[in-house]
Amino acid sequence: MSSQKAASPPLTGGSLERLPLPDLVRTLFADRATAQVVLTRMGEERTLLFDRGSLISASSNREAQQVGELLRTFGLADESILFSAFEKALAEPGRGLAKALKETGAVAPYVADACVRALAEKVLFDTFRWDKGVFTITAQERAPSPPVRFDASTATLVLEGLRRLPPDAPRTGARIDPRSRPVLSPDLLLRYQLVSLVQEEADILSRADGVRTAGELAPDPAPLERLRAVGLVQLVPPGQTIPAGARLDFADVLNVEVIGAPPPPRFAENLEKQTSLVWNTYRRVDWASHYDIVGLQTTATADEVSRALHERARAFHPDSSHRASLADARDALEVLFRKLRQAERTLSDPELRKAYDLTLSDAGTVVSVDGGGGVPTVQLEIARKNYLRARQLVEEEDYYPAYEMIRQAVEFDPDKTEYWILLSRIQRKNPKWLRQGSETLRRAIARIPDKVDLWYELAEACAAERNDGERAKALKEVLKLDPTNRRAQAALAEIASMKPGKG
């Protein structure tokens, strides 16, 4: 049985001389940290915000003056307005100036926002020049809420910052031994980052096979240093064995986009498949086995498991939320990738896998994540767990996956009143779906006509549509089934009191 290493204490601070900024960012990304990082050098402070490992914003304690200079340069604000805004901004460093400028009415909101957005990028890229200074890390319970968020992945931002360094800038990080052999990172989180590369970087990455040395692969070490800095490649020292997970077999499915190059063939079709896979798997994630997560049967070979882990790592990587088709799937991707990590630890170890297989009640039988049917008892269990998960998601106001889950629960077990009611309530969260919410309940009543709760819920749905006639009919059906129902009696009295001529 393999032993696990003791978890190292979280990083709370240090110096850029010992841990350069690219390595610091990579560490927080790998730890999925939600944190505020304050870097200090010669009286200036830079603040970087992280949300579950992703770098989302940057600011400086001098940014108010910098925004002011930018606005004055283009003649967008005079001195008196800026002076007043500066005073208000002192109480809210990092975001106060834009807010104060909007309140003056002298600067259009989109102008102030554009200035802050441009400044956040400028602050971040300029901070990569810092080779000295100290930093402190403060963990956050909730994700920070900056005025603007970066729309590029963390690796893409770091690479761009490093590309912008002047040729004579001090080189950060360990020097590359030209005899070392670059390989793709064996760590799935680092290997499958969504990243935009220039052609030179892409060429190096495509040939990092563990056979060529760093000197042969990159006569100019700068591009290779950048790829190492973000964790896409690992350097194997001379004489050491290449890690098993670093082989090149899966290079064709890296999450890489080449700047200026056309998208690969069938790009849109593959994105659609990825989106479907993410949501279909997420709907069943609470009861999915490790084999469900990787899409295999228990009889899969070790090589099949390895390939499936890599394919699903690319599909479920949290960086995929930067794609428009998965922009609302950040939470789902985080959950799925965490589950994939658990599957990797278990299924990649023969002893752990053997022990895990013994815990499965029906060896070789897994719940489909592609929407296929199963035996009735399996479907009923899926429906029950879908319902429980959907209720939790509704409490978290995450309505889309909740809707998808409860819709399938109704399909698998249409005789459960509470499933229909929850489906209707989720539909009614969208003002454009009020009628669908009522129709859902009518379908339920057609199947289960003697349920008081369904008739009363239909009355509530009709009230949301402002359809008092249909609401009254539903309430009367409630009283036929339960003549002493006080809620229905009170609701009918309310409707009667609102009729013309009633006092």
VEXZAVO-765865 format. One record per residue (C-alpha): residue in one letter; chain; x, z, y. Coordinates in Angstrom, 3 decimals. Last residue first. Example, Ala and Ser with C-alpha at 12.3 -4.5 7.8 and 13.67 -1.06 7.14 Angstrom:
REM residues 2
SITE vexvo sefi        X        Z        Y
SITE     S    A   13.670    7.140   -1.060
SITE     A    A   12.300    7.800   -4.500
This chain:
REM residues 503
SITE vexvo sefi        X        Z        Y
SITE     G    A  -64.740    0.062   46.491
SITE     K    A  -65.737   -2.872   44.346
SITE     G    A  -67.150   -5.940   46.099
SITE     P    A  -64.424   -8.256   44.861
SITE     K    A  -62.882   -7.095   41.552
SITE     M    A  -59.886   -4.741   41.856
SITE     S    A  -61.733   -1.680   40.556
SITE     A    A  -62.736   -3.526   37.380
SITE     I    A  -59.113   -4.367   36.574
SITE     E    A  -58.073   -0.727   37.017
SITE     A    A  -60.934    0.456   34.821
SITE     L    A  -59.808   -1.989   32.139
SITE     A    A  -56.259   -0.592   32.348
SITE     A    A  -57.470    3.004   32.106
SITE     Q    A  -59.571    2.268   29.012
SITE     A    A  -56.704    0.368   27.377
SITE     R    A  -54.278    3.240   27.956
SITE     R    A  -56.847    5.764   26.775
SITE     N    A  -57.350    4.232   23.333
SITE     T    A  -60.481    5.993   22.070
SITE     P    A  -62.203    2.865   20.723
SITE     D    A  -59.119    1.853   18.642
SITE     L    A  -59.563   -1.521   16.924
SITE     K    A  -62.410   -2.696   19.136
SITE     L    A  -60.742   -0.940   22.065
SITE     V    A  -57.575   -3.010   21.647
SITE     E    A  -59.666   -6.177   21.464
SITE     K    A  -61.209   -5.179   24.804
SITE     L    A  -57.694   -4.855   26.236
SITE     A    A  -56.834   -8.385   25.109
SITE     K    A  -59.935   -9.824   26.771
SITE     A    A  -59.175   -7.913   29.987
SITE     R    A  -55.644   -9.333   30.120
SITE     E    A  -56.965  -12.826   29.535
SITE     G    A  -59.195  -12.509   32.608
SITE     D    A  -56.599  -10.619   34.636
SITE     N    A  -54.042  -13.432   34.440
SITE     R    A  -51.373  -12.242   36.864
SITE     E    A  -48.716  -13.662   34.484
SITE     A    A  -47.132  -10.192   34.223
SITE     A    A  -50.632   -8.832   33.570
SITE     C    A  -51.024  -11.354   30.752
SITE     A    A  -47.843   -9.976   29.156
SITE     E    A  -49.159   -6.419   29.452
SITE     A    A  -52.450   -7.437   27.808
SITE     L    A  -50.463   -9.142   25.047
SITE     E    A  -48.571   -5.867   24.554
SITE     Y    A  -51.920   -4.109   24.103
SITE     W    A  -53.005   -6.648   21.503
SITE     L    A  -49.712   -6.361   19.614
SITE     D    A  -49.739   -2.556   19.675
SITE     V    A  -53.286   -2.411   18.300
SITE     K    A  -52.318   -4.362   15.182
SITE     D    A  -55.268   -5.905   13.324
SITE     P    A  -54.560   -9.614   13.848
SITE     I    A  -51.163   -9.880   12.095
SITE     R    A  -50.473  -13.631   11.698
SITE     A    A  -52.629  -14.925   14.542
SITE     I    A  -51.641  -11.795   16.454
SITE     A    A  -47.948  -12.709   16.191
SITE     R    A  -48.592  -16.240   17.417
SITE     R    A  -50.575  -14.804   20.328
SITE     L    A  -47.667  -12.465   21.062
SITE     T    A  -45.200  -15.343   21.274
SITE     E    A  -47.619  -17.246   23.497
SITE     S    A  -47.613  -14.394   26.011
SITE     G    A  -43.815  -14.319   26.230
SITE     Q    A  -43.706  -18.108   26.434
SITE     R    A  -45.998  -17.886   29.466
SITE     L    A  -43.649  -15.458   31.190
SITE     W    A  -40.616  -17.642   30.465
SITE     K    A  -39.787  -18.815   33.994
SITE     P    A  -39.663  -15.226   35.257
SITE     N    A  -36.934  -14.473   32.662
SITE     K    A  -37.164  -10.864   31.503
SITE     R    A  -40.469  -11.962   29.986
SITE     Q    A  -38.650  -13.642   27.108
SITE     I    A  -36.930  -10.358   26.270
SITE     R    A  -40.272   -8.563   26.220
SITE     S    A  -41.807  -11.198   23.957
SITE     L    A  -38.978  -10.945   21.421
SITE     L    A  -39.195   -7.140   21.482
SITE     I    A  -42.917   -7.272   20.750
SITE     W    A  -42.509   -9.759   17.911
SITE     Y    A  -39.844   -7.636   16.205
SITE     E    A  -41.875   -4.433   16.668
SITE     T    A  -44.852   -5.902   14.826
SITE     K    A  -42.868   -6.646   11.660
SITE     D    A  -44.634   -9.233    9.514
SITE     P    A  -42.480  -12.173   10.607
SITE     D    A  -39.379  -11.071    8.649
SITE     F    A  -36.763  -13.856    8.589
SITE     E    A  -38.115  -15.871   11.523
SITE     V    A  -38.879  -12.754   13.557
SITE     A    A  -35.322  -11.493   12.987
SITE     Q    A  -34.046  -14.948   13.956
SITE     R    A  -35.699  -14.688   17.348
SITE     I    A  -34.447  -11.112   17.627
SITE     M    A  -30.826  -12.249   17.374
SITE     E    A  -31.073  -15.221   19.725
SITE     Y    A  -32.908  -13.189   22.358
SITE     A    A  -30.391  -10.344   22.175
SITE     P    A  -27.551  -12.875   22.492
SITE     Y    A  -29.165  -14.100   25.738
SITE     Y    A  -30.330  -10.748   27.090
SITE     D    A  -27.187   -8.714   27.657
SITE     E    A  -28.884   -6.081   29.823
SITE     E    A  -26.930   -3.299   28.044
SITE     E    A  -30.219   -1.743   26.946
SITE     V    A  -31.276   -5.224   25.828
SITE     L    A  -28.069   -5.490   23.793
SITE     Q    A  -28.881   -2.253   21.975
SITE     R    A  -32.374   -3.454   21.144
SITE     A    A  -30.930   -6.750   19.887
SITE     R    A  -28.541   -4.899   17.569
SITE     L    A  -31.375   -2.924   16.007
SITE     Y    A  -33.504   -6.053   15.597
SITE     N    A  -30.659   -8.107   14.139
SITE     K    A  -29.983   -5.251   11.719
SITE     R    A  -33.561   -5.321   10.474
SITE     A    A  -33.706   -9.123   10.283
SITE     I    A  -30.427   -9.337    8.360
SITE     E    A  -31.730   -6.744    5.915
SITE     L    A  -34.943   -8.701    5.433
SITE     Q    A  -32.969  -11.911    4.930
SITE     V    A  -30.767  -10.297    2.287
SITE     T    A  -33.819   -9.051    0.408
SITE     P    A  -35.396  -12.515    0.622
SITE     V    A  -32.375  -14.351   -0.899
SITE     G    A  -30.382  -16.316    1.624
SITE     G    A  -31.064  -18.949    4.233
SITE     G    A  -28.470  -20.958    6.099
SITE     G    A  -27.807  -20.320    9.777
SITE     D    A  -24.083  -21.027    9.734
SITE     V    A  -22.957  -17.424    9.471
SITE     S    A  -23.916  -17.168    5.813
SITE     V    A  -24.071  -13.677    4.340
SITE     V    A  -21.533  -13.226    1.580
SITE     T    A  -21.716  -13.207   -2.209
SITE     G    A  -18.381  -13.447   -4.064
SITE     A    A  -18.438   -9.839   -5.192
SITE     D    A  -21.835   -8.266   -4.691
SITE     S    A  -21.558   -4.648   -3.559
SITE     L    A  -18.300   -5.187   -1.729
SITE     T    A  -16.141   -2.074   -1.925
SITE     L    A  -14.028   -3.446   -4.773
SITE     D    A  -13.062   -6.416   -2.616
SITE     Y    A  -11.571   -4.006   -0.074
SITE     A    A   -9.223   -2.464   -2.634
SITE     K    A   -7.991   -5.904   -3.692
SITE     R    A   -7.576   -6.969   -0.067
SITE     L    A   -5.576   -3.867    0.772
SITE     E    A   -3.266   -4.505   -2.171
SITE     P    A   -2.817   -8.215   -1.414
SITE     D    A   -2.209   -7.646    2.342
SITE     S    A   -3.342  -10.602    4.456
SITE     L    A   -7.024   -9.857    3.792
SITE     T    A   -6.937   -6.344    5.223
SITE     R    A   -4.888   -6.663    8.410
SITE     E    A   -6.329  -10.100    9.176
SITE     A    A   -9.924   -8.940    8.683
SITE     Q    A   -9.369   -6.104   11.151
SITE     R    A   -7.856   -8.526   13.650
SITE     L    A  -10.844  -10.832   13.151
SITE     K    A  -13.205   -7.965   13.958
SITE     R    A  -11.344   -7.372   17.232
SITE     F    A  -11.522  -11.095   17.922
SITE     L    A  -15.265  -11.095   17.346
SITE     V    A  -15.894   -8.120   19.626
SITE     E    A  -13.804   -9.533   22.474
SITE     L    A  -15.430  -12.946   22.019
SITE     A    A  -18.943  -11.487   22.213
SITE     D    A  -18.123   -9.559   25.381
SITE     R    A  -16.695  -12.655   27.086
SITE     A    A  -19.496  -14.975   25.939
SITE     D    A  -21.095  -15.829   29.292
SITE     A    A  -18.391  -18.351   30.257
SITE     L    A  -18.484  -19.855   26.771
SITE     S    A  -19.497  -23.455   27.589
SITE     A    A  -17.649  -23.296   30.917
SITE     R    A  -14.326  -22.508   29.254
SITE     H    A  -12.591  -19.435   30.679
SITE     S    A  -14.459  -17.365   28.070
SITE     S    A  -12.153  -19.015   25.528
SITE     D    A   -9.450  -16.572   26.639
SITE     P    A  -11.070  -13.964   24.373
SITE     H    A   -9.893  -15.922   21.292
SITE     F    A  -12.764  -16.486   18.856
SITE     A    A  -12.240  -20.201   18.139
SITE     R    A   -8.429  -20.067   18.152
SITE     A    A   -8.347  -16.938   16.046
SITE     R    A  -10.961  -18.513   13.747
SITE     E    A   -8.638  -21.401   12.902
SITE     H    A   -5.646  -19.114   12.449
SITE     L    A   -7.499  -16.700   10.173
SITE     A    A   -8.939  -19.625    8.204
SITE     R    A   -5.450  -21.017    7.559
SITE     S    A   -4.167  -17.689    6.263
SITE     V    A   -7.246  -17.084    4.116
SITE     E    A   -6.945  -20.537    2.551
SITE     D    A   -3.261  -19.892    1.829
SITE     A    A   -4.086  -16.543    0.194
SITE     T    A   -6.689  -18.216   -2.016
SITE     A    A  -10.430  -17.863   -1.432
SITE     T    A  -12.458  -16.238   -4.240
SITE     T    A  -14.119  -13.756   -1.874
SITE     Q    A  -15.851  -16.643   -0.126
SITE     L    A  -14.704  -17.842    3.275
SITE     G    A  -15.954  -18.100    6.867
SITE     V    A  -13.262  -15.943    8.498
SITE     I    A  -15.752  -13.392    9.831
SITE     D    A  -17.953  -13.640    6.751
SITE     Y    A  -14.959  -12.847    4.531
SITE     H    A  -14.207   -9.707    6.532
SITE     S    A  -17.802   -8.670    5.911
SITE     A    A  -20.536   -9.219    8.489
SITE     W    A  -22.932   -6.329    9.060
SITE     D    A  -22.480   -5.721   12.770
SITE     V    A  -21.251   -9.255   13.459
SITE     R    A  -24.432  -11.052   12.515
SITE     R    A  -25.458  -12.370   15.944
SITE     Y    A  -21.775  -12.692   16.838
SITE     T    A  -21.191  -15.199   14.046
SITE     N    A  -23.921  -17.578   15.196
SITE     W    A  -22.879  -17.126   18.836
SITE     V    A  -19.211  -17.952   18.283
SITE     L    A  -19.849  -20.746   15.777
SITE     S    A  -22.295  -22.507   18.108
SITE     T    A  -19.854  -22.340   21.009
SITE     Q    A  -17.024  -23.666   18.840
SITE     K    A  -19.149  -26.550   17.587
SITE     E    A  -20.068  -27.510   21.156
SITE     L    A  -16.430  -27.322   22.191
SITE     N    A  -15.496  -29.568   19.267
SITE     E    A  -18.032  -32.176   20.356
SITE     A    A  -16.750  -32.102   23.939
SITE     F    A  -13.137  -32.597   22.803
SITE     R    A  -13.944  -35.398   20.358
SITE     P    A  -10.528  -36.993   21.039
SITE     P    A   -8.053  -34.872   23.029
SITE     P    A   -8.545  -34.363   26.766
SITE     P    A   -6.547  -36.688   29.029
SITE     A    A   -3.130  -35.438   30.199
SITE     G    A   -2.507  -34.329   33.788
SITE     I    A   -1.734  -30.725   32.867
SITE     V    A   -1.447  -30.359   29.099
SITE     E    A   -4.092  -28.076   27.582
SITE     V    A   -3.117  -25.692   24.804
SITE     N    A   -5.260  -23.523   22.524
SITE     L    A   -3.174  -24.349   19.446
SITE     V    A   -4.985  -26.165   16.645
SITE     D    A   -2.393  -28.794   15.737
SITE     A    A    0.318  -26.145   15.542
SITE     F    A   -1.231  -24.714   12.364
SITE     D    A    1.512  -25.399    9.842
SITE     L    A    4.325  -24.470   12.253
SITE     R    A    5.420  -21.260   10.581
SITE     A    A    5.280  -18.042   12.609
SITE     G    A    3.061  -16.014   10.278
SITE     A    A    5.821  -15.604    7.700
SITE     P    A    8.351  -14.283   10.206
SITE     I    A   11.564  -16.393   10.209
SITE     T    A   14.432  -14.603    8.491
SITE     Q    A   17.399  -13.415   10.568
SITE     G    A   20.867  -14.998   10.569
SITE     P    A   20.824  -16.058   14.207
SITE     P    A   18.130  -14.246   16.203
SITE     V    A   14.522  -15.502   15.882
SITE     L    A   13.057  -16.219   19.318
SITE     Q    A    9.289  -15.881   19.614
SITE     V    A    7.017  -18.406   21.253
SITE     L    A    3.647  -18.223   22.985
SITE     G    A    4.385  -14.721   24.277
SITE     V    A    3.921  -15.303   28.006
SITE     A    A    7.617  -14.695   28.738
SITE     R    A    8.747  -16.694   25.704
SITE     L    A    7.039  -19.825   27.011
SITE     R    A    8.598  -19.232   30.438
SITE     E    A   12.066  -18.737   28.976
SITE     L    A   11.647  -21.985   27.040
SITE     P    A   10.859  -23.831   30.264
SITE     A    A   13.930  -22.280   31.998
SITE     P    A   16.459  -22.825   29.169
SITE     D    A   17.519  -26.331   30.264
SITE     P    A   19.122  -27.718   27.090
SITE     A    A   15.800  -26.858   25.421
SITE     L    A   15.345  -27.608   21.723
SITE     E    A   18.961  -28.045   20.727
SITE     G    A   20.120  -24.936   22.603
SITE     A    A   17.134  -22.943   21.375
SITE     T    A   18.037  -23.848   17.811
SITE     R    A   16.044  -26.319   15.736
SITE     V    A   14.813  -25.126   12.352
SITE     G    A   12.256  -22.486   13.349
SITE     D    A    9.700  -25.197   14.110
SITE     A    A    9.390  -24.971   17.889
SITE     R    A    8.948  -28.745   18.248
SITE     S    A    5.393  -28.795   19.646
SITE     L    A    6.177  -25.888   21.976
SITE     I    A    9.146  -27.704   23.480
SITE     D    A    7.083  -30.826   24.152
SITE     A    A    4.262  -28.764   25.677
SITE     E    A    6.690  -27.059   28.058
SITE     E    A    8.053  -30.400   29.265
SITE     Q    A    4.537  -31.825   29.630
SITE     V    A    3.360  -29.056   31.933
SITE     L    A    1.277  -26.419   30.218
SITE     S    A   -2.230  -25.039   30.760
SITE     V    A   -2.991  -22.049   28.553
SITE     L    A   -5.751  -20.660   26.369
SITE     Q    A   -3.934  -17.992   24.372
SITE     Y    A   -3.794  -18.770   20.663
SITE     R    A   -0.296  -17.532   19.832
SITE     L    A   -0.500  -14.318   21.840
SITE     L    A   -3.661  -12.967   20.206
SITE     L    A   -2.727  -14.332   16.773
SITE     D    A    0.690  -12.639   16.697
SITE     P    A    3.029  -14.827   14.609
SITE     S    A    4.329  -16.359   17.855
SITE     L    A    5.390  -19.962   17.407
SITE     V    A    9.056  -20.299   16.541
SITE     P    A   12.236  -20.596   18.624
SITE     R    A   15.537  -20.382   16.708
SITE     S    A   18.394  -18.421   18.268
SITE     R    A   21.787  -20.127   18.674
SITE     P    A   21.232  -20.803   22.405
SITE     D    A   20.819  -17.026   22.909
SITE     I    A   18.165  -16.723   25.595
SITE     R    A   18.872  -14.173   28.318
SITE     A    A   16.685  -11.086   28.278
SITE     G    A   14.083  -10.767   30.999
SITE     T    A   14.119  -11.890   34.604
SITE     R    A   16.240  -14.608   36.158
SITE     P    A   17.183  -13.947   39.776
SITE     A    A   15.834  -16.728   42.031
SITE     D    A   18.320  -19.541   42.786
SITE     P    A   16.073  -22.316   41.469
SITE     P    A   13.111  -21.039   43.513
SITE     L    A   10.302  -19.427   41.506
SITE     R    A    7.148  -21.521   41.532
SITE     R    A    7.316  -22.281   37.808
SITE     L    A    7.317  -18.543   37.073
SITE     G    A    4.079  -17.980   38.993
SITE     E    A    2.470  -20.972   37.304
SITE     L    A    3.435  -19.658   33.874
SITE     V    A    2.046  -16.223   34.697
SITE     L    A   -1.261  -17.655   35.916
SITE     T    A   -1.670  -19.887   32.856
SITE     A    A   -0.892  -16.968   30.537
SITE     T    A   -3.531  -14.802   32.233
SITE     S    A   -6.220  -17.466   31.976
SITE     A    A   -7.460  -19.239   35.091
SITE     D    A  -10.560  -18.394   37.153
SITE     F    A   -8.972  -15.571   39.110
SITE     R    A  -11.583  -13.179   40.410
SITE     V    A  -12.822  -12.677   43.973
SITE     P    A  -14.161   -9.615   45.810
SITE     P    A  -12.627   -7.379   43.116
SITE     S    A  -14.882   -5.431   40.742
SITE     P    A  -12.645   -3.501   38.337
SITE     A    A  -13.792   -3.192   34.707
SITE     R    A  -14.916    0.296   33.826
SITE     E    A  -13.049    3.238   32.351
SITE     Q    A   -9.888    2.367   34.268
SITE     A    A   -6.311    3.138   33.191
SITE     T    A   -3.863    3.713   36.024
SITE     I    A   -0.508    1.968   35.708
SITE     T    A    2.370    2.736   38.064
SITE     F    A    5.076    0.287   39.082
SITE     V    A    8.568    0.440   40.514
SITE     G    A   10.683   -2.088   42.365
SITE     K    A   13.321   -4.715   41.725
SITE     D    A   13.171   -8.280   40.390
SITE     W    A   10.278   -9.186   42.650
SITE     R    A    9.971  -12.961   42.818
SITE     F    A    6.991  -12.814   40.436
SITE     T    A    5.201  -10.971   43.242
SITE     D    A    4.987  -14.212   45.250
SITE     F    A    2.744  -15.782   42.614
SITE     L    A    0.372  -12.821   42.678
SITE     V    A    0.203  -12.461   46.457
SITE     K    A   -0.356  -16.198   46.936
SITE     E    A   -3.132  -16.229   44.333
SITE     A    A   -4.884  -13.282   45.977
SITE     L    A   -4.343  -14.896   49.403
SITE     A    A   -6.123  -18.089   48.430
SITE     R    A   -9.101  -16.074   47.197
SITE     V    A   -9.119  -13.851   50.290
SITE     C    A   -9.029  -16.879   52.583
SITE     A    A  -11.754  -18.665   50.630
SITE     D    A  -13.945  -15.572   50.818
SITE     A    A  -13.546  -15.331   54.605
SITE     V    A  -14.305  -19.034   55.029
SITE     Y    A  -17.305  -18.864   52.664
SITE     P    A  -18.716  -15.969   54.659
SITE     A    A  -18.538  -17.923   57.950
SITE     V    A  -16.406  -16.208   60.566
SITE     A    A  -17.773  -14.915   63.863
SITE     G    A  -20.690  -13.093   62.241
SITE     T    A  -18.908   -9.781   62.814
SITE     E    A  -20.159   -8.522   59.442
SITE     K    A  -18.454  -11.388   57.639
SITE     L    A  -15.128  -10.435   59.219
SITE     A    A  -15.535   -6.838   58.061
SITE     K    A  -16.174   -7.900   54.469
SITE     A    A  -13.164  -10.209   54.447
SITE     L    A  -11.036   -7.478   55.987
SITE     G    A  -12.135   -4.707   53.627
SITE     R    A  -11.108   -6.240   50.321
SITE     G    A   -7.586   -5.119   49.515
SITE     P    A   -7.627   -1.965   51.563
SITE     E    A  -11.059   -0.465   52.328
SITE     A    A  -10.851    2.172   55.072
SITE     L    A   -8.261    0.175   57.003
SITE     A    A  -10.584   -2.832   56.951
SITE     K    A  -12.794   -1.471   59.731
SITE     E    A   -9.842   -1.237   62.119
SITE     F    A   -8.598   -4.684   61.100
SITE     A    A  -12.056   -6.179   61.789
SITE     S    A  -12.002   -4.899   65.367
SITE     F    A   -8.517   -6.304   65.941
SITE     L    A   -9.540   -9.613   64.324
SITE     I    A  -12.527   -9.983   66.618
SITE     S    A  -10.439   -9.170   69.699
SITE     E    A   -7.630  -11.562   68.709
SITE     D    A   -9.784  -14.651   68.184
SITE     A    A  -11.056  -16.069   64.880
SITE     L    A  -11.116  -19.503   63.231
SITE     G    A   -8.378  -21.179   65.256
SITE     F    A   -6.671  -22.588   62.171
SITE     T    A   -3.500  -20.564   62.656
SITE     R    A   -5.567  -17.596   63.802
SITE     L    A   -7.391  -17.483   60.457
SITE     L    A   -4.160  -17.614   58.449
SITE     E    A   -2.513  -14.974   60.610
SITE     G    A   -5.515  -12.695   60.136
SITE     V    A   -5.429  -13.216   56.388
SITE     Q    A   -1.767  -12.190   56.377
SITE     Q    A   -2.416   -9.163   58.582
SITE     A    A   -5.172   -7.980   56.267
SITE     E    A   -2.983   -8.744   53.238
SITE     R    A   -0.326   -6.190   54.068
SITE     N    A   -1.371   -3.577   51.503
SITE     S    A   -1.315   -6.419   48.996
SITE     S    A   -3.870   -7.807   46.553
SITE     A    A   -4.127   -9.324   43.085
SITE     S    A   -7.057  -10.260   40.856
SITE     I    A   -8.315  -10.875   37.298
SITE     L    A   -5.362  -10.444   34.927
SITE     S    A   -6.970  -10.342   31.493
SITE     G    A   -6.075   -7.488   29.160
SITE     R    A   -9.528   -5.986   28.915
SITE     D    A  -10.026   -6.329   32.686
SITE     F    A   -6.775   -6.100   34.626
SITE     L    A   -6.259   -5.633   38.363
SITE     L    A   -2.912   -6.138   40.110
SITE     T    A   -2.051   -4.217   43.278
SITE     R    A    0.975   -5.010   45.429
SITE     E    A    2.483   -2.364   47.669
SITE     E    A    5.067   -2.891   50.391
SITE     G    A    7.362   -0.139   51.639
SITE     M    A   10.572   -1.597   50.237
SITE     R    A    9.077   -2.308   46.800
SITE     T    A    5.988   -0.860   45.155
SITE     L    A    3.877   -2.218   42.302
SITE     V    A    0.417   -0.751   41.676
SITE     V    A   -1.239   -1.665   38.376
SITE     Q    A   -4.953   -1.005   37.967
SITE     A    A   -6.246   -0.943   34.423
SITE     T    A   -8.440   -2.292   31.679
SITE     A    A   -5.891   -2.841   28.935
SITE     R    A   -6.317   -5.290   26.073
SITE     D    A   -3.002   -3.929   24.678
SITE     A    A   -1.668   -7.477   24.238
SITE     F    A   -2.635   -8.363   27.804
SITE     L    A   -1.111   -5.152   29.147
SITE     T    A    2.165   -5.948   27.375
SITE     R    A    2.133   -9.586   28.528
SITE     V    A    1.651   -8.488   32.149
SITE     L    A    4.578   -6.068   31.895
SITE     D    A    6.769   -8.712   30.269
SITE     P    A    6.014  -11.167   33.084
SITE     L    A    6.680   -8.396   35.675
SITE     P    A   10.113   -7.435   34.402
SITE     L    A   10.412   -4.203   32.384
SITE     R    A   13.746   -2.425   32.941
SITE     E    A   14.522   -3.766   36.421
SITE     L    A   10.803   -3.856   37.178
SITE     S    A   10.698   -0.077   36.943
SITE     G    A    8.341    2.200   35.048
SITE     G    A    4.764    3.350   34.774
SITE     T    A    1.918    4.545   32.561
SITE     L    A    2.483    2.681   29.281
SITE     P    A    0.155    3.902   26.565
SITE     P    A    1.685    6.110   23.863
SITE     S    A    2.897    4.236   20.778
SITE     A    A    0.539    4.086   17.808
SITE     A    A    2.179    5.284   14.611
SITE     K    A    3.108    2.385   12.398
SITE     Q    A    0.822    1.604    9.501
SITE     S    A    1.952    1.824    5.902
SITE     S    A    1.424   -0.943    3.385
SITE     M    A    0.000    0.000    0.000
